[in-house]
């Protein structure tokens, strides 16, 4: 069974940090690029960052560039999103997905208080 399970969300003050994890199972991890997306209340989905598990190439949205870092541990089939200098605008449900078919996890809530 294909699974993507996010963890690491929570409540943090502005300026703080969180590290999200996306644990993958049930498929060949190296065959897929994994992305992090977020959706805030009343807003559309926003692509935050993505990484190719095969060659490590990365992408960041302008809104998080310089603050967020995506990484992949292929031995653990896990993709991480290190989020620093968080602001209230980063408050959203964050979820990971396979880019090739948009298979998604359930998401994890990130709330940044001012």
C-alpha positions as CSV (number, residue, x, y, z in Angstrom):
1,X,0.0,0.0,0.0
2,X,1.3,3.4,-1.0
3,X,1.6,5.8,2.0
4,X,2.9,9.3,2.6
5,X,2.8,10.2,6.2
6,X,3.6,13.7,7.4
7,X,4.7,14.7,10.9
8,X,6.4,17.5,12.7
9,X,3.8,20.2,12.5
10,X,2.7,22.3,15.5
11,X,2.4,25.7,17.0
12,X,5.4,28.0,17.0
13,X,6.0,31.7,17.5
14,X,7.0,34.0,14.7
15,X,10.7,33.7,14.0
16,X,10.7,30.1,15.2
17,X,11.5,26.9,13.3
18,X,9.9,23.5,12.6
19,X,11.0,20.5,10.7
20,X,8.4,18.5,8.8
21,X,8.9,14.9,7.8
22,X,7.3,12.9,5.0
23,X,7.8,9.2,5.4
24,X,7.1,7.2,2.2
25,X,6.3,3.5,1.8
26,X,4.8,1.1,-0.6
27,X,6.6,2.4,-3.7
28,X,10.1,2.8,-5.1
29,X,11.2,6.1,-3.5
30,X,13.9,6.8,-6.1
31,X,11.4,6.8,-8.9
32,X,9.5,9.9,-7.7
33,X,10.0,13.5,-7.0
34,X,8.4,14.6,-3.8
35,X,6.9,18.0,-3.1
36,X,5.7,19.9,-0.1
37,X,2.5,21.9,-0.6
38,X,0.4,24.0,1.8
39,X,-3.1,25.3,2.0
40,X,-4.2,28.0,4.3
41,X,-7.9,28.6,5.2
42,X,-9.7,30.3,2.3
43,X,-6.7,30.1,0.0
44,X,-5.7,27.8,-2.8
45,X,-2.9,25.2,-2.8
46,X,0.6,26.5,-3.0
47,X,3.6,24.6,-4.0
48,X,6.3,25.2,-1.4
49,X,9.3,23.0,-2.4
50,X,10.1,19.8,-4.1
51,X,13.1,17.4,-4.5
52,X,14.0,14.7,-6.9
53,X,15.0,11.6,-5.0
54,X,17.1,10.4,-7.8
55,X,19.4,13.4,-8.3
56,X,18.6,15.7,-5.4
57,X,17.6,18.7,-7.5
58,X,15.4,21.1,-5.6
59,X,12.9,23.8,-6.2
60,X,11.6,26.5,-3.8
61,X,8.7,29.0,-4.1
62,X,9.8,32.6,-3.9
63,X,7.8,33.0,-0.7
64,X,10.0,30.5,1.2
65,X,13.3,30.8,-0.6
66,X,16.1,31.4,1.9
67,X,14.0,30.3,4.8
68,X,13.0,26.7,4.0
69,X,15.3,23.8,3.1
70,X,14.1,20.5,1.6
71,X,16.2,17.3,1.9
72,X,15.8,13.6,1.3
73,X,17.1,10.6,3.2
74,X,16.8,7.8,0.6
75,X,17.9,5.2,3.2
76,X,14.8,6.1,5.3
77,X,12.5,6.9,2.3
78,X,11.9,10.3,4.0
79,X,11.8,13.8,2.8
80,X,12.2,16.7,5.2
81,X,11.3,20.3,5.2
82,X,13.3,22.5,7.5
83,X,11.4,25.7,8.1
84,X,13.1,28.7,9.7
85,X,12.2,32.3,10.3
86,X,8.5,31.4,10.3
87,X,5.9,34.1,10.0
88,X,2.1,34.0,10.5
89,X,1.8,33.9,6.7
90,X,3.3,30.4,6.8
91,X,0.3,29.1,8.8
92,X,-1.4,26.3,6.8
93,X,-1.9,22.6,6.4
94,X,1.3,21.2,4.9
95,X,1.3,18.0,3.0
96,X,3.7,16.1,0.8
97,X,2.8,14.5,-2.5
98,X,4.4,12.6,-5.3
99,X,4.7,15.0,-8.2
100,X,4.2,12.4,-10.9
101,X,0.6,11.6,-9.9
102,X,-0.2,14.0,-7.0
103,X,-0.6,11.1,-4.5
104,X,-0.8,13.0,-1.2
105,X,-0.5,12.4,2.4
106,X,-3.0,13.6,5.0
107,X,-1.1,16.7,6.0
108,X,0.2,18.3,9.2
109,X,-1.0,21.6,10.6
110,X,1.5,24.4,11.0
111,X,0.4,27.4,13.0
112,X,2.7,30.4,13.5
113,X,1.6,32.9,16.2
114,X,2.5,36.6,16.0
